[in-house]
Amino acid sequence: MKERIFTNWHFQRFIYLAIGLFFTAYAIIDKDWTALLPGLYFSSMAIFHFGCATGGCAIQPGVKNLGKEANQETVVFEEIKNK
C-alpha cells in the first residue's frame, strides 16, 4: 500500500488530486455536502492510485492491458465423419 501511495506520481494524478481537493474544500466551505462525494472520490483515486482515470487499470503492476488479442490461442478442430 505504501508503494502505491508514494510511487508513480505523474501529471494526471496531480490533476485528479487537485480536482478532488477543490471539490472537498468547496463542499466544506459552502456546506454543500453533495460535492463532498466527488471530492473524496477524486482525491482517493489520486492518492491510492486506483481506477482507470489514473492509469492504474493494469491487472498486475507494470503490465499494460493488451485486450483479447494478446490471449488468443490457436484452436485445432478434428473432423469426425459418420459412417
MODELLER restraints for C-alpha pairs under 7 A, 6 or more apart:
rsr = mdl.restraints
at = mdl.atoms
rsr.add(forms.Gaussian(group=physical.xy_distance, feature=features.Distance(at['CA:4:A'], at['CA:48:A']), mean=6.11, stdev=0.5))
rsr.add(forms.Gaussian(group=physical.xy_distance, feature=features.Distance(at['CA:4:A'], at['CA:49:A']), mean=6.23, stdev=0.5))
rsr.add(forms.Gaussian(group=physical.xy_distance, feature=features.Distance(at['CA:5:A'], at['CA:47:A']), mean=5.71, stdev=0.5))
rsr.add(forms.Gaussian(group=physical.xy_distance, feature=features.Distance(at['CA:5:A'], at['CA:48:A']), mean=5.33, stdev=0.5))
rsr.add(forms.Gaussian(group=physical.xy_distance, feature=features.Distance(at['CA:5:A'], at['CA:49:A']), mean=6.81, stdev=0.5))
rsr.add(forms.Gaussian(group=physical.xy_distance, feature=features.Distance(at['CA:12:A'], at['CA:54:A']), mean=6.29, stdev=0.5))
rsr.add(forms.Gaussian(group=physical.xy_distance, feature=features.Distance(at['CA:13:A'], at['CA:46:A']), mean=5.10, stdev=0.5))
rsr.add(forms.Gaussian(group=physical.xy_distance, feature=features.Distance(at['CA:13:A'], at['CA:54:A']), mean=5.68, stdev=0.5))
rsr.add(forms.Gaussian(group=physical.xy_distance, feature=features.Distance(at['CA:16:A'], at['CA:42:A']), mean=5.68, stdev=0.5))
rsr.add(forms.Gaussian(group=physical.xy_distance, feature=features.Distance(at['CA:16:A'], at['CA:43:A']), mean=6.50, stdev=0.5))
rsr.add(forms.Gaussian(group=physical.xy_distance, feature=features.Distance(at['CA:16:A'], at['CA:46:A']), mean=5.66, stdev=0.5))
rsr.add(forms.Gaussian(group=physical.xy_distance, feature=features.Distance(at['CA:17:A'], at['CA:42:A']), mean=6.39, stdev=0.5))
rsr.add(forms.Gaussian(group=physical.xy_distance, feature=features.Distance(at['CA:17:A'], at['CA:43:A']), mean=4.85, stdev=0.5))
rsr.add(forms.Gaussian(group=physical.xy_distance, feature=features.Distance(at['CA:17:A'], at['CA:46:A']), mean=5.26, stdev=0.5))
rsr.add(forms.Gaussian(group=physical.xy_distance, feature=features.Distance(at['CA:19:A'], at['CA:42:A']), mean=6.72, stdev=0.5))
rsr.add(forms.Gaussian(group=physical.xy_distance, feature=features.Distance(at['CA:20:A'], at['CA:38:A']), mean=6.94, stdev=0.5))
rsr.add(forms.Gaussian(group=physical.xy_distance, feature=features.Distance(at['CA:20:A'], at['CA:39:A']), mean=4.05, stdev=0.5))
rsr.add(forms.Gaussian(group=physical.xy_distance, feature=features.Distance(at['CA:20:A'], at['CA:40:A']), mean=6.04, stdev=0.5))
rsr.add(forms.Gaussian(group=physical.xy_distance, feature=features.Distance(at['CA:20:A'], at['CA:41:A']), mean=6.95, stdev=0.5))
rsr.add(forms.Gaussian(group=physical.xy_distance, feature=features.Distance(at['CA:20:A'], at['CA:42:A']), mean=4.49, stdev=0.5))
rsr.add(forms.Gaussian(group=physical.xy_distance, feature=features.Distance(at['CA:20:A'], at['CA:43:A']), mean=4.34, stdev=0.5))
rsr.add(forms.Gaussian(group=physical.xy_distance, feature=features.Distance(at['CA:21:A'], at['CA:39:A']), mean=6.15, stdev=0.5))
rsr.add(forms.Gaussian(group=physical.xy_distance, feature=features.Distance(at['CA:21:A'], at['CA:43:A']), mean=6.28, stdev=0.5))
rsr.add(forms.Gaussian(group=physical.xy_distance, feature=features.Distance(at['CA:23:A'], at['CA:35:A']), mean=5.83, stdev=0.5))
rsr.add(forms.Gaussian(group=physical.xy_distance, feature=features.Distance(at['CA:23:A'], at['CA:36:A']), mean=6.39, stdev=0.5))
rsr.add(forms.Gaussian(group=physical.xy_distance, feature=features.Distance(at['CA:23:A'], at['CA:38:A']), mean=6.87, stdev=0.5))
rsr.add(forms.Gaussian(group=physical.xy_distance, feature=features.Distance(at['CA:23:A'], at['CA:39:A']), mean=4.43, stdev=0.5))
rsr.add(forms.Gaussian(group=physical.xy_distance, feature=features.Distance(at['CA:24:A'], at['CA:35:A']), mean=6.78, stdev=0.5))
rsr.add(forms.Gaussian(group=physical.xy_distance, feature=features.Distance(at['CA:24:A'], at['CA:36:A']), mean=5.15, stdev=0.5))
rsr.add(forms.Gaussian(group=physical.xy_distance, feature=features.Distance(at['CA:24:A'], at['CA:39:A']), mean=4.54, stdev=0.5))
rsr.add(forms.Gaussian(group=physical.xy_distance, feature=features.Distance(at['CA:24:A'], at['CA:40:A']), mean=6.39, stdev=0.5))
rsr.add(forms.Gaussian(group=physical.xy_distance, feature=features.Distance(at['CA:27:A'], at['CA:33:A']), mean=5.45, stdev=0.5))
rsr.add(forms.Gaussian(group=physical.xy_distance, feature=features.Distance(at['CA:27:A'], at['CA:35:A']), mean=5.22, stdev=0.5))
rsr.add(forms.Gaussian(group=physical.xy_distance, feature=features.Distance(at['CA:27:A'], at['CA:36:A']), mean=5.23, stdev=0.5))
rsr.add(forms.Gaussian(group=physical.xy_distance, feature=features.Distance(at['CA:45:A'], at['CA:51:A']), mean=6.39, stdev=0.5))
rsr.add(forms.Gaussian(group=physical.xy_distance, feature=features.Distance(at['CA:46:A'], at['CA:54:A']), mean=6.72, stdev=0.5))
rsr.add(forms.Gaussian(group=physical.xy_distance, feature=features.Distance(at['CA:49:A'], at['CA:56:A']), mean=6.16, stdev=0.5))
rsr.add(forms.Gaussian(group=physical.xy_distance, feature=features.Distance(at['CA:50:A'], at['CA:56:A']), mean=5.39, stdev=0.5))
rsr.add(forms.Gaussian(group=physical.xy_distance, feature=features.Distance(at['CA:51:A'], at['CA:57:A']), mean=6.14, stdev=0.5))
rsr.add(forms.Gaussian(group=physical.xy_distance, feature=features.Distance(at['CA:58:A'], at['CA:64:A']), mean=5.27, stdev=0.5))
rsr.add(forms.Gaussian(group=physical.xy_distance, feature=features.Distance(at['CA:58:A'], at['CA:65:A']), mean=5.46, stdev=0.5))
